[in-house]
Each structure stands twice: as structure tokens, then as C-alpha cells.
Amino acid sequence: MRLLDLATGSGYSAALACHRLGDDRVTTLNVDLHLTQAAAERLDRLGWHSTVVTTDATKELPGTFDRIVSMVSVPRIPRQWLTALEPEGRLVTTIAGTGLIITADKNHDGGATGRVANGTGPRSWPPARATTARPPSATSSPSQHKTPDR
């Protein structure tokens, strides 16, 4: 089984997946180079050598997978996720701003069927980012950060 962990963060969920499945079966992905580098270093120190990728999770994904577990919410499931999911593969994510948890299994026709469950609030996971811009930290002064143009 090949697993894609969307939103690397600290690398914790990738480490758990490596322990369970073997590091050669785990790919973890995040848009933020700082997070992927730090997580890759942590995983390496723990002896796990999964594939760590820096890219936008809403674009083309690096390979095909039997499981896609998203730790970010999306307004709708990106087509690229279904393309990267093997037939009979499963994906789990949340729909942005709803708290709804989607578990979907890919059909042989390329579509998916699944379940919708109510999560724990209006937003179970943070929204997916297409940029590496991070919000200012609580300890820094506002003058140190510029807000990106929208």
C-alpha cells in the first residue's frame, strides 16, 4: 500500500505511517519548503526515509497512491487527487469551512463514492495553501511582516 500524507507539518503523521507501512511506501507533501526540510531532517534522525515533496497539494501530485490522507481542508476535492488515487484506493479529507469529513473510495470508472461525517466544528483542518506565505507568529511584531497582495 502506498500512502500520500498531505500537509507534512512536523512530519509526525509521516513517521507514524512509515512505522506502520515502511518508509518506502510513504510520501509526504507540503507547500512550505521550511516545513518539508525540517520534517525530512526529523524523519531522517528517526531512521525514516520517506519521500518528502514540496509542492502545492491542489496541483498534480507526485505519483499514484492507494491512500491519500489530507490534513488540510479543501473547498472541493481536487480532480488531481482522484487522478493520483489508484482504483479502489481511499482518500480522506475535510471540506473547508464545514467540518465535514469525506471518506471516498475510487471506482474503476474514475469517480468516487463514499461517506460524509460531521467533524468537530466549522473547520476540522486548516485550509490548503497554494503559497508558502505563513501568518505572522504570535511573538513577532506586525512591522516585521508584509501582507501579500490579494
N, C-alpha and C positions, 0 to 999 in steps of 0.2 A: 504494500500500500504506500503510495506517495502522497504526502501531505503538504499543502501550502498554508502557511501561517501568515495571514495578512495583518500588518501592523506589528512589527518586531518589538517595539518598545525596548524594554530592558533585555529581552531575549529569554525571559522566564518560560513563556509558553513553548518556545522552540526547544529549550532544554528538556522540558517535560516530554515533548514529542520525540526528541532524539532518544531519550531513555526508553520510551515505550516502543518506538518503531525502528530505531537505528538511525544514526545521523545521515547516512547515505540516502534516506528516504524523506528527508525534511528540507523544505525550502522555506525561508522566512523573508519577508519583504516589507520595506518601509520606504516612504518618500524622502525621509530625512537621513542624509549621509552621516551626520553626527551619531544618530541613534543606531544605524546599522553597523558603523565602525565599532562603537562601544559594545554593542551586543556581540559582534563577531569576536572581539577580544575576550569578553566574558565567557562565551561558549568555548573558545579555544583553551582558556585557563582551566575549564571544567573537563576538557578532553573531548568535547563535542565539535565536530567539523561539518556542520550542515551547510547548505548553500545559503548565503546571505546576500540579498539583492537590494539595491537602492533604485527604486523606480516608483512611478505613480500606479497605485493599485487599480485605478479605473481605466488604465490603458491596457495594451496587450501584455499578457502575463508570460513569464519565462518558463514555458513547458506545459505539460499536461499532468493532471493530478487526480487521484481517487477521492481526496477530501480537500475541501477548501474551507478553512475556518477563519472568519473575518472578525477582528477585534475593533473594527470601525463600522460605523453605520453609513448607509448609502441611501439616497432618495429612491432608487430603484436598483435592482440587481443588474450590474453591467453585463452586456452581451459577451464581453471578453471573458468573464468568469465562467459562463456556460461553455464557451469555446474551449477553455482550458480544462474543463471538467470532463473526465472520461465517462462514457456511458455507464449508467448505474452508480456513478460517483455521487457524493453528497456534499452540499455546501450549507454552511450555517452563517447567518449574518443578522443584523438588525436593520430595520428601515428607519432612516433618520427622522427624528422628532416624534416618533410614535411609541417607542418602547416595544414594538412588535418584533418578535424573534422568528425568523424564517428558517426552516429546515427543508431543503429541497433536494430531491434525487433526480439526476438527469436521465431522461428517457432516450431510447435509441434513435428517436426522430430529431434529437437536438433540443427539445423542450425540457421542461422540468415539472414535476408535481411534488407537493409536499404539504407541510403543516405550518400554521401560523399560531404562535403562542403569545400571550400578553407578558411582556417583560416586567421590570420592576419600576418603571417610571416613564416619563416622557422621552428619555434618551438613555438607552442602556449602554451604548458605547459612544465615544466621540465621533464626529463626522469624519469621513475620509478627506484627506487634504491632497491637493494637486500641486502644492508648493511646499518648500522647506521652511517657509517663514513660520516661526513659532511665536506664541504670545509672550509678552514680557514676563519675566519671573517676578514673583511677589517681592523679592528683595532688591530689585533694581529700581532705579529712578526712572520716571517716564521720559526724561530727556535723553536717555540712552537708546531709545527705540524709536524707529520710524514706522508708521502705519503704511502698509502697501496701498498703492492706488487701486481703486476698485472700478 
